[in-house]
Amino acid sequence: QVQLVESGGGLVQAGGSLRLSCAASGRTFTAYYVAWLRQAPGKERDFVTVISRSGDTAVAADSVKGRFTTSRDNARNMVYLQIDSLKPEDTAVYYCAADLRRNTKAALYEYWGQGTQVTVSS
């Protein structure tokens, strides 16, 4: 089992950058793939990125490739999402989620954080 807590969201102007953090607790953190997903108002929760258990590979949604980068530090039980060149359409609540399998569908993730709000002004 793993518990997840996101931080780092906020209000930023278009073109700016943010780094979101996901702190995990649990002795088996390295057993889990960790994803970032986001949910904009009135929309479904969408997959953004997922990183492998070792952190050496990651997959990103086409809509964020080149702007979003995920990384993890297993020694600190942390996962990060670096977001560059922010756009107003990136405004959403961002969640980290963990599962024993690598998924790109939100419904398949077992463990979730509470989310952190990212708001991008134009």
TIVO-2410 file (N, C-alpha, C; in nm, 3 decimals):
# residues 122
REC num residu      c1      c2      c3 atome chaine
REC   1      Q   0.085  -0.118   0.000     N      A
REC   1      Q   0.000   0.000   0.000    CA      A
REC   1      Q   0.089   0.124   0.000     C      A
REC   2      V   0.039   0.230  -0.063     N      A
REC   2      V   0.117   0.353  -0.071    CA      A
REC   2      V   0.023   0.472  -0.054     C      A
REC   3      Q   0.069   0.573   0.016     N      A
REC   3      Q  -0.005   0.698   0.032    CA      A
REC   3      Q   0.068   0.807  -0.045     C      A
REC   4      L  -0.009   0.893  -0.109     N      A
REC   4      L   0.046   0.994  -0.198    CA      A
REC   4      L  -0.004   1.133  -0.160     C      A
REC   5      V   0.088   1.230  -0.162     N      A
REC   5      V   0.051   1.368  -0.133    CA      A
REC   5      V   0.117   1.459  -0.237     C      A
REC   6      E   0.035   1.533  -0.311     N      A
REC   6      E   0.087   1.625  -0.412    CA      A
REC   6      E   0.108   1.764  -0.353     C      A
REC   7      S   0.199   1.837  -0.414     N      A
REC   7      S   0.222   1.977  -0.379    CA      A
REC   7      S   0.283   2.048  -0.498     C      A
REC   8      G   0.287   2.180  -0.490     N      A
REC   8      G   0.354   2.258  -0.592    CA      A
REC   8      G   0.265   2.330  -0.690     C      A
REC   9      G   0.135   2.309  -0.679     N      A
REC   9      G   0.045   2.379  -0.769    CA      A
REC   9      G   0.036   2.527  -0.736     C      A
REC  10      G  -0.031   2.601  -0.823     N      A
REC  10      G  -0.048   2.743  -0.799    CA      A
REC  10      G  -0.098   2.814  -0.921     C      A
REC  11      L  -0.093   2.947  -0.913     N      A
REC  11      L  -0.134   3.033  -1.023    CA      A
REC  11      L  -0.009   3.081  -1.096     C      A
REC  12      V  -0.009   3.062  -1.227     N      A
REC  12      V   0.108   3.100  -1.306    CA      A
REC  12      V   0.062   3.159  -1.438     C      A
REC  13      Q   0.141   3.248  -1.493     N      A
REC  13      Q   0.107   3.306  -1.623    CA      A
REC  13      Q   0.143   3.210  -1.736     C      A
REC  14      A   0.071   3.224  -1.844     N      A
REC  14      A   0.100   3.143  -1.962    CA      A
REC  14      A   0.246   3.162  -2.002     C      A
REC  15      G   0.309   3.051  -2.039     N      A
REC  15      G   0.450   3.054  -2.074    CA      A
REC  15      G   0.542   3.022  -1.958     C      A
REC  16      G   0.488   3.023  -1.838     N      A
REC  16      G   0.568   2.996  -1.720    CA      A
REC  16      G   0.587   2.847  -1.696     C      A
REC  17      S   0.649   2.818  -1.583     N      A
REC  17      S   0.680   2.679  -1.547    CA      A
REC  17      S   0.639   2.652  -1.403     C      A
REC  18      L   0.616   2.524  -1.377     N      A
REC  18      L   0.589   2.477  -1.242    CA      A
REC  18      L   0.652   2.341  -1.226     C      A
REC  19      R   0.687   2.307  -1.102     N      A
REC  19      R   0.727   2.171  -1.072    CA      A
REC  19      R   0.636   2.118  -0.963     C      A
REC  20      L   0.563   2.015  -0.996     N      A
REC  20      L   0.476   1.949  -0.899    CA      A
REC  20      L   0.553   1.835  -0.835     C      A
REC  21      S   0.522   1.813  -0.709     N      A
REC  21      S   0.585   1.703  -0.635    CA      A
REC  21      S   0.480   1.608  -0.583     C      A
REC  22      C   0.518   1.483  -0.576     N      A
REC  22      C   0.431   1.379  -0.520    CA      A
REC  22      C   0.514   1.301  -0.419     C      A
REC  23      A   0.478   1.316  -0.292     N      A
REC  23      A   0.548   1.246  -0.186    CA      A
REC  23      A   0.474   1.118  -0.153     C      A
REC  24      A   0.547   1.009  -0.153     N      A
REC  24      A   0.487   0.879  -0.128    CA      A
REC  24      A   0.536   0.822   0.004     C      A
REC  25      S   0.450   0.753   0.071     N      A
REC  25      S   0.489   0.681   0.191    CA      A
REC  25      S   0.453   0.535   0.173     C      A
REC  26      G   0.528   0.450   0.236     N      A
REC  26      G   0.509   0.307   0.219    CA      A
REC  26      G   0.639   0.241   0.182     C      A
REC  27      R   0.664   0.127   0.237     N      A
REC  27      R   0.793   0.062   0.217    CA      A
REC  27      R   0.809   0.002   0.080     C      A
REC  28      T   0.700  -0.011   0.003     N      A
REC  28      T   0.708  -0.077  -0.126    CA      A
REC  28      T   0.693   0.021  -0.241     C      A
REC  29      F   0.735   0.144  -0.220     N      A
REC  29      F   0.717   0.248  -0.323    CA      A
REC  29      F   0.776   0.205  -0.456     C      A
REC  30      T   0.889   0.140  -0.456     N      A
REC  30      T   0.955   0.104  -0.581    CA      A
REC  30      T   0.882  -0.007  -0.658     C      A
REC  31      A   0.779  -0.062  -0.599     N      A
REC  31      A   0.700  -0.163  -0.669    CA      A
REC  31      A   0.596  -0.101  -0.761     C      A
REC  32      Y   0.577   0.030  -0.749     N      A
REC  32      Y   0.467   0.096  -0.819    CA      A
REC  32      Y   0.512   0.183  -0.934     C      A
REC  33      Y   0.434   0.175  -1.041     N      A
REC  33      Y   0.439   0.278  -1.144    CA      A
REC  33      Y   0.364   0.400  -1.087     C      A
REC  34      V   0.414   0.516  -1.120     N      A
REC  34      V   0.349   0.638  -1.071    CA      A
REC  34      V   0.313   0.727  -1.189     C      A
REC  35      A   0.191   0.768  -1.192     N      A
REC  35      A   0.140   0.851  -1.302    CA      A
REC  35      A   0.097   0.987  -1.251     C      A
REC  36      W   0.094   1.079  -1.343     N      A
REC  36      W   0.027   1.208  -1.322    CA      A
REC  36      W  -0.095   1.211  -1.413     C      A
REC  37      L  -0.203   1.257  -1.358     N      A
REC  37      L  -0.328   1.273  -1.432    CA      A
REC  37      L  -0.385   1.409  -1.395     C      A
REC  38      R  -0.471   1.460  -1.478     N      A
REC  38      R  -0.530   1.589  -1.449    CA      A
REC  38      R  -0.677   1.592  -1.485     C      A
REC  39      Q  -0.747   1.680  -1.417     N      A
REC  39      Q  -0.890   1.694  -1.440    CA      A
REC  39      Q  -0.925   1.841  -1.444     C      A
REC  40      A  -0.966   1.885  -1.562     N      A
REC  40      A  -1.012   2.022  -1.580    CA      A
REC  40      A  -1.159   2.031  -1.542     C      A
REC  41      P  -1.207   2.150  -1.509     N      A
REC  41      P  -1.348   2.165  -1.470    CA      A
REC  41      P  -1.443   2.112  -1.577     C      A
REC  42      G  -1.534   2.029  -1.536     N      A
REC  42      G  -1.634   1.976  -1.627    CA      A
REC  42      G  -1.585   1.868  -1.721     C      A
REC  43      K  -1.462   1.822  -1.701     N      A
REC  43      K  -1.406   1.722  -1.791    CA      A
REC  43      K  -1.364   1.598  -1.714     C      A
REC  44      E  -1.338   1.492  -1.789     N      A
REC  44      E  -1.293   1.369  -1.728    CA      A
REC  44      E  -1.146   1.381  -1.684     C      A
REC  45      R  -1.107   1.291  -1.596     N      A
REC  45      R  -0.969   1.287  -1.552    CA      A
REC  45      R  -0.885   1.221  -1.661     C      A
REC  46      D  -0.782   1.292  -1.707     N      A
REC  46      D  -0.702   1.247  -1.820    CA      A
REC  46      D  -0.562   1.207  -1.778     C      A
REC  47      F  -0.509   1.107  -1.846     N      A
REC  47      F  -0.371   1.065  -1.827    CA      A
REC  47      F  -0.276   1.172  -1.879     C      A
REC  48      V  -0.166   1.195  -1.805     N      A
REC  48      V  -0.064   1.291  -1.847    CA      A
REC  48      V   0.069   1.219  -1.871     C      A
REC  49      T   0.122   1.157  -1.767     N      A
REC  49      T   0.249   1.083  -1.779    CA      A
REC  49      T   0.247   0.964  -1.683     C      A
REC  50      V   0.334   0.869  -1.711     N      A
REC  50      V   0.359   0.760  -1.616    CA      A
REC  50      V   0.508   0.728  -1.622     C      A
REC  51      I   0.564   0.698  -1.505     N      A
REC  51      I   0.706   0.667  -1.497    CA      A
REC  51      I   0.724   0.525  -1.443     C      A
REC  52      S   0.828   0.461  -1.493     N      A
REC  52      S   0.854   0.323  -1.453    CA      A
REC  52      S   0.899   0.314  -1.308     C      A
REC  53      R   0.905   0.195  -1.257     N      A
REC  53      R   0.940   0.175  -1.116    CA      A
REC  53      R   1.083   0.220  -1.085     C      A
REC  54      S   1.172   0.202  -1.179     N      A
REC  54      S   1.310   0.245  -1.159    CA      A
REC  54      S   1.331   0.391  -1.195     C      A
REC  55      G   1.238   0.446  -1.270     N      A
REC  55      G   1.250   0.585  -1.313    CA      A
REC  55      G   1.325   0.603  -1.444     C      A
REC  56      D   1.360   0.493  -1.511     N      A
REC  56      D   1.442   0.508  -1.631    CA      A
REC  56      D   1.360   0.528  -1.758     C      A
REC  57      T   1.231   0.502  -1.752     N      A
REC  57      T   1.148   0.526  -1.870    CA      A
REC  57      T   1.018   0.594  -1.828     C      A
REC  58      A   0.965   0.672  -1.920     N      A
REC  58      A   0.840   0.742  -1.895    CA      A
REC  58      A   0.762   0.753  -2.025     C      A
REC  59      V   0.632   0.760  -2.010     N      A
REC  59      V   0.541   0.777  -2.123    CA      A
REC  59      V   0.458   0.901  -2.096     C      A
REC  60      A   0.440   0.981  -2.200     N      A
REC  60      A   0.359   1.102  -2.185    CA      A
REC  60      A   0.249   1.105  -2.290     C      A
REC  61      A   0.140   1.166  -2.254     N      A
REC  61      A   0.032   1.186  -2.350    CA      A
REC  61      A   0.079   1.276  -2.463     C      A
REC  62      D   0.027   1.255  -2.581     N      A
REC  62      D   0.069   1.335  -2.697    CA      A
REC  62      D   0.048   1.484  -2.673     C      A
REC  63      S  -0.055   1.518  -2.599     N      A
REC  63      S  -0.088   1.658  -2.579    CA      A
REC  63      S   0.014   1.733  -2.494     C      A
REC  64      V   0.099   1.661  -2.422     N      A
REC  64      V   0.194   1.728  -2.333    CA      A
REC  64      V   0.339   1.696  -2.367     C      A
REC  65      K   0.363   1.615  -2.465     N      A
REC  65      K   0.500   1.579  -2.501    CA      A
REC  65      K   0.580   1.704  -2.535     C      A
REC  66      G   0.701   1.708  -2.483     N      A
REC  66      G   0.788   1.822  -2.507    CA      A
REC  66      G   0.774   1.932  -2.406     C      A
REC  67      R   0.666   1.930  -2.326     N      A
REC  67      R   0.646   2.034  -2.224    CA      A
REC  67      R   0.643   1.977  -2.083     C      A
REC  68      F   0.599   1.853  -2.069     N      A
REC  68      F   0.585   1.789  -1.939    CA      A
REC  68      F   0.691   1.680  -1.926     C      A
REC  69      T   0.760   1.681  -1.812     N      A
REC  69      T   0.862   1.580  -1.786    CA      A
REC  69      T   0.844   1.526  -1.646     C      A
REC  70      T   0.838   1.395  -1.636     N      A
REC  70      T   0.825   1.333  -1.504    CA      A
REC  70      T   0.956   1.265  -1.465     C      A
REC  71      S   0.983   1.265  -1.337     N      A
REC  71      S   1.102   1.199  -1.284    CA      A
REC  71      S   1.069   1.146  -1.145     C      A
REC  72      R   1.154   1.058  -1.096     N      A
REC  72      R   1.132   1.008  -0.961    CA      A
REC  72      R   1.265   0.988  -0.891     C      A
REC  73      D   1.259   1.002  -0.760     N      A
REC  73      D   1.375   0.982  -0.673    CA      A
REC  73      D   1.333   0.876  -0.571     C      A
REC  74      N   1.370   0.753  -0.599     N      A
REC  74      N   1.326   0.644  -0.511    CA      A
REC  74      N   1.390   0.651  -0.373     C      A
REC  75      A   1.505   0.714  -0.362     N      A
REC  75      A   1.569   0.727  -0.230    CA      A
REC  75      A   1.487   0.818  -0.139     C      A
REC  76      R   1.413   0.910  -0.199     N      A
REC  76      R   1.332   1.004  -0.122    CA      A
REC  76      R   1.183   0.976  -0.134     C      A
REC  77      N   1.146   0.871  -0.205     N      A
REC  77      N   1.005   0.838  -0.228    CA      A
REC  77      N   0.930   0.957  -0.290     C      A
REC  78      M   0.989   1.016  -0.391     N      A
REC  78      M   0.932   1.134  -0.455    CA      A
REC  78      M   0.918   1.113  -0.605     C      A
REC  79      V   0.813   1.170  -0.659     N      A
REC  79      V   0.792   1.177  -0.803    CA      A
REC  79      V   0.763   1.322  -0.837     C      A
REC  80      Y   0.815   1.368  -0.950     N      A
REC  80      Y   0.802   1.508  -0.989    CA      A
REC  80      Y   0.740   1.520  -1.128     C      A
REC  81      L   0.674   1.631  -1.148     N      A
REC  81      L   0.626   1.666  -1.281    CA      A
REC  81      L   0.670   1.809  -1.311     C      A
REC  82      Q   0.761   1.821  -1.404     N      A
REC  82      Q   0.807   1.952  -1.450    CA      A
REC  82      Q   0.720   1.995  -1.567     C      A
REC  83      I   0.658   2.110  -1.554     N      A
REC  83      I   0.568   2.159  -1.658    CA      A
REC  83      I   0.625   2.290  -1.710     C      A
REC  84      D   0.656   2.293  -1.836     N      A
REC  84      D   0.710   2.413  -1.900    CA      A
REC  84      D   0.613   2.466  -2.005     C      A
REC  85      S   0.635   2.591  -2.043     N      A
REC  85      S   0.553   2.655  -2.146    CA      A
REC  85      S   0.404   2.635  -2.118     C      A
REC  86      L   0.364   2.668  -1.997     N      A
REC  86      L   0.226   2.645  -1.956    CA      A
REC  86      L   0.128   2.722  -2.042     C      A
REC  87      K   0.014   2.658  -2.066     N      A
REC  87      K  -0.093   2.716  -2.145    CA      A
REC  87      K  -0.220   2.723  -2.060     C      A
REC  88      P  -0.310   2.815  -2.091     N      A
REC  88      P  -0.435   2.821  -2.014    CA      A
REC  88      P  -0.509   2.688  -2.011     C      A
REC  89      E  -0.500   2.612  -2.118     N      A
REC  89      E  -0.570   2.483  -2.123    CA      A
REC  89      E  -0.506   2.378  -2.033     C      A
REC  90      D  -0.392   2.410  -1.973     N      A
REC  90      D  -0.333   2.319  -1.874    CA      A
REC  90      D  -0.397   2.336  -1.737     C      A
REC  91      T  -0.482   2.433  -1.722     N      A
REC  91      T  -0.551   2.455  -1.595    CA      A
REC  91      T  -0.632   2.332  -1.557     C      A
REC  92      A  -0.603   2.280  -1.439     N      A
REC  92      A  -0.668   2.156  -1.394    CA      A
REC  92      A  -0.620   2.125  -1.252     C      A
REC  93      V  -0.686   2.028  -1.192     N      A
REC  93      V  -0.633   1.966  -1.071    CA      A
REC  93      V  -0.544   1.851  -1.116     C      A
REC  94      Y  -0.422   1.850  -1.066     N      A
REC  94      Y  -0.326   1.748  -1.103    CA      A
REC  94      Y  -0.312   1.646  -0.990     C      A
REC  95      Y  -0.321   1.521  -1.026     N      A
REC  95      Y  -0.314   1.411  -0.931    CA      A
REC  95      Y  -0.195   1.322  -0.962     C      A
REC  96      C  -0.133   1.269  -0.860     N      A
REC  96      C  -0.045   1.156  -0.882    CA      A
REC  96      C  -0.117   1.030  -0.836     C      A
REC  97      A  -0.086   0.923  -0.902     N      A
REC  97      A  -0.152   0.796  -0.875    CA      A
REC  97      A  -0.051   0.684  -0.892     C      A
REC  98      A  -0.074   0.577  -0.820     N      A
REC  98      A   0.020   0.464  -0.824    CA      A
REC  98      A  -0.054   0.333  -0.846     C      A
REC  99      D   0.014   0.245  -0.917     N      A
REC  99      D  -0.043   0.112  -0.940    CA      A
REC  99      D   0.072   0.016  -0.968     C      A
REC 100      L   0.044  -0.110  -0.946     N      A
REC 100      L   0.146  -0.213  -0.972    CA      A
REC 100      L   0.166  -0.236  -1.121     C      A
REC 101      R   0.070  -0.192  -1.201     N      A
REC 101      R   0.080  -0.207  -1.347    CA      A
REC 101      R   0.093  -0.070  -1.412     C      A
REC 102      R   0.155  -0.064  -1.527     N      A
REC 102      R   0.164   0.061  -1.601    CA      A
REC 102      R   0.037   0.079  -1.680     C      A
REC 103      N  -0.033   0.187  -1.651     N      A
REC 103      N  -0.161   0.215  -1.717    CA      A
REC 103      N  -0.162   0.356  -1.772     C      A
REC 104      T  -0.244   0.376  -1.872     N      A
REC 104      T  -0.269   0.511  -1.923    CA      A
REC 104      T  -0.415   0.550  -1.904     C      A
REC 105      K  -0.489   0.468  -1.831     N      A
REC 105      K  -0.629   0.498  -1.803    CA      A
REC 105      K  -0.646   0.528  -1.655     C      A
REC 106      A  -0.707   0.641  -1.627     N      A
REC 106      A  -0.720   0.685  -1.489    CA      A
REC 106      A  -0.792   0.582  -1.402     C      A
REC 107      A  -0.894   0.519  -1.456     N      A
REC 107      A  -0.976   0.428  -1.378    CA      A
REC 107      A  -0.899   0.307  -1.327     C      A
REC 108      L  -0.783   0.279  -1.385     N      A
REC 108      L  -0.709   0.160  -1.349    CA      A
REC 108      L  -0.609   0.182  -1.236     C      A
REC 109      Y  -0.594   0.307  -1.191     N      A
REC 109      Y  -0.498   0.334  -1.084    CA      A
REC 109      Y  -0.562   0.311  -0.947     C      A
REC 110      E  -0.489   0.242  -0.861     N      A
REC 110      E  -0.545   0.202  -0.733    CA      A
REC 110      E  -0.529   0.309  -0.626     C      A
REC 111      Y  -0.415   0.376  -0.623     N      A
REC 111      Y  -0.387   0.472  -0.516    CA      A
REC 111      Y  -0.375   0.612  -0.571     C      A
REC 112      W  -0.434   0.707  -0.498     N      A
REC 112      W  -0.442   0.845  -0.547    CA      A
REC 112      W  -0.404   0.943  -0.437     C      A
REC 113      G  -0.344   1.054  -0.479     N      A
REC 113      G  -0.330   1.167  -0.390    CA      A
REC 113      G  -0.454   1.253  -0.393     C      A
REC 114      Q  -0.452   1.362  -0.318     N      A
REC 114      Q  -0.569   1.449  -0.308    CA      A
REC 114      Q  -0.575   1.553  -0.419     C      A
REC 115      G  -0.466   1.570  -0.492     N      A
REC 115      G  -0.463   1.664  -0.603    CA      A
REC 115      G  -0.408   1.799  -0.564     C      A
REC 116      T  -0.354   1.868  -0.663     N      A
REC 116      T  -0.306   2.005  -0.645    CA      A
REC 116      T  -0.351   2.088  -0.764     C      A
REC 117      Q  -0.402   2.207  -0.736     N      A
REC 117      Q  -0.460   2.291  -0.841    CA      A
REC 117      Q  -0.351   2.368  -0.914     C      A
REC 118      V  -0.359   2.362  -1.045     N      A
REC 118      V  -0.274   2.445  -1.132    CA      A
REC 118      V  -0.366   2.534  -1.214     C      A
REC 119      T  -0.344   2.664  -1.205     N      A
REC 119      T  -0.423   2.760  -1.280    CA      A
REC 119      T  -0.328   2.845  -1.363     C      A
REC 120      V  -0.355   2.850  -1.492     N      A
REC 120      V  -0.270   2.924  -1.585    CA      A
REC 120      V  -0.350   3.041  -1.640     C      A
REC 121      S  -0.301   3.160  -1.619     N      A
REC 121      S  -0.369   3.280  -1.668    CA      A
REC 121      S  -0.310   3.322  -1.803     C      A
REC 122      S  -0.397   3.376  -1.885     N      A
REC 122      S  -0.353   3.416  -2.019    CA      A
REC 122      S  -0.301   3.559  -2.020     C      A
***
